Amino acid sequence: MTNSVNQQVIDFTAAYTGTSPGAINDTTTLVSLGIVTREDTVEYIIELEDSFDLAYEEGDANGIETVGNATALIEKKLGR
């Protein structure tokens, strides 16, 4: 079962990459979704954070390799 933040990250990622939400889970790598370069990852995180009304901070994209990593970042920034 996915929590609300996790589902929102999955839905955002699906729309961002043109992938079916059913094909995405916490272990899905960003590379497998076409988010390959460091610049791609930073842009993805900036837009993801913006969708939660969060501000990007330098280093937020560090270590983000999976959808689950992105969810953990958002949950941390939301204080959950």
TIZA-985384 format. One record per atom (N, C-alpha, C): residue number from 1; residue in three letters; chain; atom name; x, y, z. Coordinates in nm, 4 decimals. Layout:
N
<nulum NUM Ala A CA <X Y Z>>,
...
***
This chain:
80
<nulum 1 Met A N <0.0844 -0.1187 0.0000>>,
<nulum 1 Met A CA <0.0000 0.0000 0.0000>>,
<nulum 1 Met A C <0.0888 0.1249 0.0000>>,
<nulum 2 Thr A N <0.0576 0.2177 -0.0839>>,
<nulum 2 Thr A CA <0.1364 0.3403 -0.0925>>,
<nulum 2 Thr A C <0.0675 0.4506 -0.0128>>,
<nulum 3 Asn A N <0.1491 0.5358 0.0488>>,
<nulum 3 Asn A CA <0.0900 0.6488 0.1211>>,
<nulum 3 Asn A C <0.0607 0.7609 0.0219>>,
<nulum 4 Ser A N <-0.0032 0.8633 0.0707>>,
<nulum 4 Ser A CA <-0.0467 0.9726 -0.0157>>,
<nulum 4 Ser A C <0.0710 1.0427 -0.0852>>,
<nulum 5 Val A N <0.1767 1.0730 -0.0085>>,
<nulum 5 Val A CA <0.2930 1.1394 -0.0685>>,
<nulum 5 Val A C <0.3552 1.0486 -0.1731>>,
<nulum 6 Asn A N <0.3688 0.9213 -0.1397>>,
<nulum 6 Asn A CA <0.4278 0.8264 -0.2339>>,
<nulum 6 Asn A C <0.3462 0.8209 -0.3624>>,
<nulum 7 Gln A N <0.2148 0.8156 -0.3505>>,
<nulum 7 Gln A CA <0.1299 0.8094 -0.4696>>,
<nulum 7 Gln A C <0.1396 0.9376 -0.5501>>,
<nulum 8 Gln A N <0.1490 1.0516 -0.4816>>,
<nulum 8 Gln A CA <0.1642 1.1786 -0.5526>>,
<nulum 8 Gln A C <0.2969 1.1826 -0.6287>>,
<nulum 9 Val A N <0.4026 1.1311 -0.5678>>,
<nulum 9 Val A CA <0.5328 1.1270 -0.6364>>,
<nulum 9 Val A C <0.5245 1.0339 -0.7562>>,
<nulum 10 Ile A N <0.4616 0.9186 -0.7403>>,
<nulum 10 Ile A CA <0.4451 0.8254 -0.8524>>,
<nulum 10 Ile A C <0.3645 0.8909 -0.9647>>,
<nulum 11 Asp A N <0.2543 0.9544 -0.9296>>,
<nulum 11 Asp A CA <0.1700 1.0190 -1.0314>>,
<nulum 11 Asp A C <0.2454 1.1312 -1.1026>>,
<nulum 12 Phe A N <0.3183 1.2132 -1.0258>>,
<nulum 12 Phe A CA <0.3976 1.3199 -1.0863>>,
<nulum 12 Phe A C <0.5019 1.2612 -1.1807>>,
<nulum 13 Thr A N <0.5717 1.1588 -1.1340>>,
<nulum 13 Thr A CA <0.6781 1.0974 -1.2133>>,
<nulum 13 Thr A C <0.6217 1.0354 -1.3407>>,
<nulum 14 Ala A N <0.5059 0.9738 -1.3306>>,
<nulum 14 Ala A CA <0.4411 0.9158 -1.4483>>,
<nulum 14 Ala A C <0.4103 1.0241 -1.5511>>,
<nulum 15 Ala A N <0.3516 1.1337 -1.5065>>,
<nulum 15 Ala A CA <0.3195 1.2435 -1.5982>>,
<nulum 15 Ala A C <0.4471 1.3060 -1.6542>>,
<nulum 16 Tyr A N <0.5476 1.3224 -1.5702>>,
<nulum 16 Tyr A CA <0.6750 1.3855 -1.6098>>,
<nulum 16 Tyr A C <0.7466 1.3038 -1.7163>>,
<nulum 17 Thr A N <0.7366 1.1708 -1.7053>>,
<nulum 17 Thr A CA <0.8107 1.0838 -1.7972>>,
<nulum 17 Thr A C <0.7242 1.0185 -1.9040>>,
<nulum 18 Gly A N <0.5932 1.0378 -1.8967>>,
<nulum 18 Gly A CA <0.5052 0.9740 -1.9940>>,
<nulum 18 Gly A C <0.4942 0.8238 -1.9737>>,
<nulum 19 Thr A N <0.5066 0.7811 -1.8499>>,
<nulum 19 Thr A CA <0.5022 0.6396 -1.8141>>,
<nulum 19 Thr A C <0.3726 0.6115 -1.7390>>,
<nulum 20 Ser A N <0.3208 0.4924 -1.7518>>,
<nulum 20 Ser A CA <0.2012 0.4546 -1.6772>>,
<nulum 20 Ser A C <0.2330 0.4484 -1.5279>>,
<nulum 21 Pro A N <0.1473 0.5070 -1.4430>>,
<nulum 21 Pro A CA <0.1725 0.5008 -1.2987>>,
<nulum 21 Pro A C <0.1857 0.3576 -1.2471>>,
<nulum 22 Gly A N <0.1162 0.2649 -1.3099>>,
<nulum 22 Gly A CA <0.1228 0.1248 -1.2683>>,
<nulum 22 Gly A C <0.2576 0.0608 -1.2931>>,
<nulum 23 Ala A N <0.3383 0.1237 -1.3770>>,
<nulum 23 Ala A CA <0.4715 0.0711 -1.4082>>,
<nulum 23 Ala A C <0.5794 0.1294 -1.3177>>,
<nulum 24 Ile A N <0.5379 0.2151 -1.2229>>,
<nulum 24 Ile A CA <0.6333 0.2842 -1.1352>>,
<nulum 24 Ile A C <0.6096 0.2432 -0.9911>>,
<nulum 25 Asn A N <0.7194 0.2126 -0.9202>>,
<nulum 25 Asn A CA <0.7116 0.1878 -0.7763>>,
<nulum 25 Asn A C <0.8365 0.2448 -0.7108>>,
<nulum 26 Asp A N <0.8511 0.2219 -0.5816>>,
<nulum 26 Asp A CA <0.9631 0.2807 -0.5077>>,
<nulum 26 Asp A C <1.1006 0.2389 -0.5601>>,
<nulum 27 Thr A N <1.1099 0.1212 -0.6172>>,
<nulum 27 Thr A CA <1.2402 0.0729 -0.6639>>,
<nulum 27 Thr A C <1.2689 0.1090 -0.8092>>,
<nulum 28 Thr A N <1.1753 0.1739 -0.8754>>,
<nulum 28 Thr A CA <1.1963 0.2153 -1.0141>>,
<nulum 28 Thr A C <1.3084 0.3185 -1.0191>>,
<nulum 29 Thr A N <1.4086 0.2932 -1.1003>>,
<nulum 29 Thr A CA <1.5204 0.3871 -1.1109>>,
<nulum 29 Thr A C <1.4834 0.5015 -1.2045>>,
<nulum 30 Leu A N <1.5376 0.6182 -1.1735>>,
<nulum 30 Leu A CA <1.5141 0.7331 -1.2601>>,
<nulum 30 Leu A C <1.5743 0.7094 -1.3979>>,
<nulum 31 Val A N <1.6894 0.6439 -1.4029>>,
<nulum 31 Val A CA <1.7540 0.6150 -1.5317>>,
<nulum 31 Val A C <1.6598 0.5344 -1.6211>>,
<nulum 32 Ser A N <1.5896 0.4372 -1.5631>>,
<nulum 32 Ser A CA <1.4982 0.3542 -1.6432>>,
<nulum 32 Ser A C <1.3816 0.4349 -1.6987>>,
<nulum 33 Leu A N <1.3578 0.5523 -1.6399>>,
<nulum 33 Leu A CA <1.2494 0.6404 -1.6850>>,
<nulum 33 Leu A C <1.2991 0.7505 -1.7777>>,
<nulum 34 Gly A N <1.4289 0.7476 -1.8102>>,
<nulum 34 Gly A CA <1.4856 0.8464 -1.9011>>,
<nulum 34 Gly A C <1.5441 0.9686 -1.8330>>,
<nulum 35 Ile A N <1.5479 0.9666 -1.7004>>,
<nulum 35 Ile A CA <1.6104 1.0754 -1.6243>>,
<nulum 35 Ile A C <1.7531 1.0295 -1.5984>>,
<nulum 36 Val A N <1.8425 1.0638 -1.6909>>,
<nulum 36 Val A CA <1.9733 0.9997 -1.6977>>,
<nulum 36 Val A C <2.0861 1.0846 -1.6404>>,
<nulum 37 Thr A N <2.0932 1.2090 -1.6809>>,
<nulum 37 Thr A CA <2.2076 1.2923 -1.6418>>,
<nulum 37 Thr A C <2.1813 1.3626 -1.5087>>,
<nulum 38 Arg A N <2.2846 1.4164 -1.4525>>,
<nulum 38 Arg A CA <2.2736 1.4957 -1.3286>>,
<nulum 38 Arg A C <2.1769 1.6126 -1.3518>>,
<nulum 39 Glu A N <2.1891 1.6765 -1.4676>>,
<nulum 39 Glu A CA <2.1010 1.7884 -1.5003>>,
<nulum 39 Glu A C <1.9553 1.7429 -1.5090>>,
<nulum 40 Asp A N <1.9333 1.6251 -1.5684>>,
<nulum 40 Asp A CA <1.7975 1.5699 -1.5748>>,
<nulum 40 Asp A C <1.7413 1.5507 -1.4345>>,
<nulum 41 Thr A N <1.8235 1.4959 -1.3456>>,
<nulum 41 Thr A CA <1.7794 1.4682 -1.2089>>,
<nulum 41 Thr A C <1.7478 1.5968 -1.1345>>,
<nulum 42 Val A N <1.8333 1.6966 -1.1481>>,
<nulum 42 Val A CA <1.8092 1.8254 -1.0814>>,
<nulum 42 Val A C <1.6786 1.8860 -1.1313>>,
<nulum 43 Glu A N <1.6559 1.8855 -1.2611>>,
<nulum 43 Glu A CA <1.5328 1.9418 -1.3175>>,
<nulum 43 Glu A C <1.4098 1.8654 -1.2674>>,
<nulum 44 Tyr A N <1.4188 1.7325 -1.2635>>,
<nulum 44 Tyr A CA <1.3092 1.6496 -1.2124>>,
<nulum 44 Tyr A C <1.2790 1.6859 -1.0665>>,
<nulum 45 Ile A N <1.3821 1.6965 -0.9826>>,
<nulum 45 Ile A CA <1.3623 1.7277 -0.8412>>,
<nulum 45 Ile A C <1.3064 1.8684 -0.8237>>,
<nulum 46 Ile A N <1.3567 1.9644 -0.8997>>,
<nulum 46 Ile A CA <1.3031 2.1014 -0.8921>>,
<nulum 46 Ile A C <1.1532 2.1002 -0.9217>>,
<nulum 47 Glu A N <1.1141 2.0334 -1.0291>>,
<nulum 47 Glu A CA <0.9727 2.0319 -1.0671>>,
<nulum 47 Glu A C <0.8879 1.9505 -0.9690>>,
<nulum 48 Leu A N <0.9450 1.8399 -0.9187>>,
<nulum 48 Leu A CA <0.8736 1.7594 -0.8197>>,
<nulum 48 Leu A C <0.8498 1.8410 -0.6935>>,
<nulum 49 Glu A N <0.9542 1.9057 -0.6430>>,
<nulum 49 Glu A CA <0.9387 1.9875 -0.5229>>,
<nulum 49 Glu A C <0.8389 2.1003 -0.5461>>,
<nulum 50 Asp A N <0.8434 2.1611 -0.6632>>,
<nulum 50 Asp A CA <0.7490 2.2679 -0.6958>>,
<nulum 50 Asp A C <0.6048 2.2169 -0.6906>>,
<nulum 51 Ser A N <0.5830 2.0932 -0.7314>>,
<nulum 51 Ser A CA <0.4474 2.0372 -0.7289>>,
<nulum 51 Ser A C <0.3954 2.0204 -0.5862>>,
<nulum 52 Phe A N <0.4854 2.0192 -0.4877>>,
<nulum 52 Phe A CA <0.4484 2.0131 -0.3462>>,
<nulum 52 Phe A C <0.4627 2.1499 -0.2791>>,
<nulum 53 Asp A N <0.4829 2.2547 -0.3583>>,
<nulum 53 Asp A CA <0.5050 2.3909 -0.3071>>,
<nulum 53 Asp A C <0.6266 2.3977 -0.2153>>,
<nulum 54 Leu A N <0.7297 2.3217 -0.2508>>,
<nulum 54 Leu A CA <0.8563 2.3223 -0.1776>>,
<nulum 54 Leu A C <0.9613 2.3914 -0.2624>>,
<nulum 55 Ala A N <1.0587 2.4511 -0.1973>>,
<nulum 55 Ala A CA <1.1674 2.5192 -0.2682>>,
<nulum 55 Ala A C <1.2865 2.4257 -0.2819>>,
<nulum 56 Tyr A N <1.3459 2.4262 -0.3997>>,
<nulum 56 Tyr A CA <1.4664 2.3475 -0.4237>>,
<nulum 56 Tyr A C <1.5830 2.4109 -0.3488>>,
<nulum 57 Glu A N <1.6610 2.3266 -0.2848>>,
<nulum 57 Glu A CA <1.7831 2.3707 -0.2186>>,
<nulum 57 Glu A C <1.9001 2.2961 -0.2812>>,
<nulum 58 Glu A N <2.0123 2.3645 -0.2943>>,
<nulum 58 Glu A CA <2.1321 2.3027 -0.3513>>,
<nulum 58 Glu A C <2.1581 2.1694 -0.2812>>,
<nulum 59 Gly A N <2.1776 2.0668 -0.3593>>,
<nulum 59 Gly A CA <2.2069 1.9349 -0.3039>>,
<nulum 59 Gly A C <2.0865 1.8439 -0.2888>>,
<nulum 60 Asp A N <1.9651 1.8963 -0.3093>>,
<nulum 60 Asp A CA <1.8465 1.8119 -0.2944>>,
<nulum 60 Asp A C <1.8492 1.6901 -0.3869>>,
<nulum 61 Ala A N <1.9103 1.7032 -0.5023>>,
<nulum 61 Ala A CA <1.9114 1.5928 -0.5986>>,
<nulum 61 Ala A C <2.0210 1.4897 -0.5689>>,
<nulum 62 Asn A N <2.1092 1.5201 -0.4743>>,
<nulum 62 Asn A CA <2.2181 1.4278 -0.4430>>,
<nulum 62 Asn A C <2.1636 1.2951 -0.3913>>,
<nulum 63 Gly A N <2.2084 1.1864 -0.4511>>,
<nulum 63 Gly A CA <2.1698 1.0535 -0.4054>>,
<nulum 63 Gly A C <2.0322 1.0079 -0.4483>>,
<nulum 64 Ile A N <1.9636 1.0859 -0.5272>>,
<nulum 64 Ile A CA <1.8302 1.0471 -0.5731>>,
<nulum 64 Ile A C <1.8457 0.9607 -0.6982>>,
<nulum 65 Glu A N <1.8259 0.8308 -0.6805>>,
<nulum 65 Glu A CA <1.8396 0.7368 -0.7915>>,
<nulum 65 Glu A C <1.7114 0.6612 -0.8216>>,
<nulum 66 Thr A N <1.6193 0.6583 -0.7245>>,
<nulum 66 Thr A CA <1.4938 0.5852 -0.7426>>,
<nulum 66 Thr A C <1.3754 0.6741 -0.7063>>,
<nulum 67 Val A N <1.2580 0.6286 -0.7443>>,
<nulum 67 Val A CA <1.1356 0.6987 -0.7076>>,
<nulum 67 Val A C <1.1198 0.6985 -0.5553>>,
<nulum 68 Gly A N <1.1595 0.5906 -0.4912>>,
<nulum 68 Gly A CA <1.1541 0.5843 -0.3450>>,
<nulum 68 Gly A C <1.2441 0.6876 -0.2801>>,
<nulum 69 Asn A N <1.3635 0.7103 -0.3379>>,
<nulum 69 Asn A CA <1.4519 0.8155 -0.2862>>,
<nulum 69 Asn A C <1.3845 0.9516 -0.2980>>,
<nulum 70 Ala A N <1.3178 0.9756 -0.4094>>,
<nulum 70 Ala A CA <1.2484 1.1033 -0.4303>>,
<nulum 70 Ala A C <1.1354 1.1191 -0.3296>>,
<nulum 71 Thr A N <1.0613 1.0125 -0.3027>>,
<nulum 71 Thr A CA <0.9542 1.0172 -0.2036>>,
<nulum 71 Thr A C <1.0106 1.0495 -0.0655>>,
<nulum 72 Ala A N <1.1214 0.9849 -0.0290>>,
<nulum 72 Ala A CA <1.1831 1.0094 0.1019>>,
<nulum 72 Ala A C <1.2260 1.1550 0.1155>>,
<nulum 73 Leu A N <1.2795 1.2128 0.0085>>,
<nulum 73 Leu A CA <1.3193 1.3536 0.0108>>,
<nulum 73 Leu A C <1.1980 1.4430 0.0360>>,
<nulum 74 Ile A N <1.0905 1.4191 -0.0362>>,
<nulum 74 Ile A CA <0.9702 1.5009 -0.0210>>,
<nulum 74 Ile A C <0.9135 1.4859 0.1197>>,
<nulum 75 Glu A N <0.9058 1.3626 0.1699>>,
<nulum 75 Glu A CA <0.8544 1.3404 0.3046>>,
<nulum 75 Glu A C <0.9411 1.4121 0.4085>>,
<nulum 76 Lys A N <1.0722 1.4084 0.3917>>,
<nulum 76 Lys A CA <1.1622 1.4764 0.4840>>,
<nulum 76 Lys A C <1.1368 1.6274 0.4812>>,
<nulum 77 Lys A N <1.1243 1.6829 0.3608>>,
<nulum 77 Lys A CA <1.1034 1.8276 0.3483>>,
<nulum 77 Lys A C <0.9656 1.8691 0.4011>>,
<nulum 78 Leu A N <0.8697 1.7778 0.3973>>,
<nulum 78 Leu A CA <0.7359 1.8054 0.4502>>,
<nulum 78 Leu A C <0.7289 1.7819 0.6007>>,
<nulum 79 Gly A N <0.8368 1.7265 0.6568>>,
<nulum 79 Gly A CA <0.8400 1.6998 0.8001>>,
<nulum 79 Gly A C <0.7651 1.5754 0.8409>>,
<nulum 80 Arg A N <0.7594 1.4770 0.7509>>,
<nulum 80 Arg A CA <0.6847 1.3530 0.7820>>,
<nulum 80 Arg A C <0.7788 1.2414 0.8168>>,
***
